[in-house]
Amino acid sequence: MAVFEYKGKTLAGAAVQGSLKAKSKEDLERVLRQNRILVTSITRKAPDINIKFGTGISRLDISRFTRQFATMIGAGLPMVQCLEIMASQTDSVELGKVITQVKEGVQGGATLADALARHPKVFDPLYSNMVQAGEVGGALDVILMRLAAYREKSDQLIRKVKGAMVYPSVIVVVAAGVTVGMLTFIVPVFAKMFGGLNAELPMPTQYVLAISHFLQDYFLYLIVGSIGSVVGLLWWKKTPTGALLFDKFMLMTPIFGNLIRKSAVARFTRTLGTLLSSGVSIIEAMEITAKTAGNVVIANAINKSVLSIAEGDTITGPLKESGVFPPMVTQMIAVGEKTGGLDDMLSKIADFYDEEVDEAVTALTSIIEPIIIVFMGIVIGGILIAMYLPMFDIIGKI
């Protein structure tokens, strides 16, 4: 079954759009007519690259579900019917099962927020709390649209940061593979040749041969040690102290630190602004934002801000003390608090830092690429020169 994007109008004249899975355009048009939607256009959507981890449900699956669900609720369709349609039309079998369970929960008398909260690995606290605010305020369609927009921007930010890491990572892996291959397979050929010369080799050649012998003798130990080190690092990162120290280190790194800082600020302001504009209380919004911050240093600063608010102070003091948030950000937040427009101010900061992340990604790529290429050239070129130095000496003596 293919995915089709559609546009249409409800009987009340409201414009709706979304995407659903169907065997053909005609089948989709028939389903939409049954749901009282007058179709104006249907186009086949190109397939997405959708990598899934953990629960088997990707961020793209959830974002797509949120947008389509918001569209259907905005069109006036009953909630249970919307969930039933989404469960049958979603590309992800795992997500379809979850949506079915959510539908059964709603039919059993639970609120939508409670039914979603029963699946925290799929719908995080931010998601369920925003839905709860929409249900209480009677504006579920508006909140879902806002949540869909938030998730789409958040996903876009994550893709930008991950995209910036792909190319340098590939180059590093290739460079390491070529270097190890030369030391393991090519250098030993030269070593046998030099062994028959019975002459003292230049110091660079001796160093390279020593490294080559070390790799050949202890290669398996190095592999096991590397795997053990990675596992140990991952375990250490899960501890409170390890997570804090690792996140501090990443924020201080000269090349990646700037990008991590800007993406963290963008995520914090986007999340908090979306929650506040959806009617979630400031303390509850801050607590949810801390859980979804993705950085222990920022989470600690947010938790301190919660205590500051409870004591009647502003939230900007602890944010300044963390050293993560630039002065411009804390000043704009302070202005938003004083004027009563904190949610709008946070959205503006998030938009600004989204652009900053774009620039940081471009700068990171432009800086890392020549550095890695130069380093790769020095290492490989150095090995080749060290191997040819004895030949130059022999030719010179002849």
Secondary structure, DSSP 8 states (H G I E B T S, - for coil): -EEEEEEEEETT--EEEEEEEESSHHHHHHHHHHTTEEEEEEEE---------TTT--HHHHHHHHHHHHHHHHTT--HHHHHHHHHHH-S-HHHHHHHHHHHHHHHTT--HHHHHHT-TTTS-HHHHHHHHHHHHHT-HHHHHHHHHHHHHHHHHHHHHHHHHHHHHHHHHHHHHHHHHHIIIIIHHHHHHHHHTT-S---HHHHHHHHHHHHHHHHHHHHHHHHHHHHHHHHHHHHSHHHHHHHHHHHHH-TTHHHHHHHHHHHHHHHHHHHHHHTT--HHHHHHHHHHT-S-HHHHHHHHHHHHHHHTT--SHHHHHHHS-S-HHHHHHHHHHHHHT-HHHHHHHHHHHHHHHHHHHHHHHHHHHHHHHHHHHHHHHHHHHHHHHHHHHHHHHH-
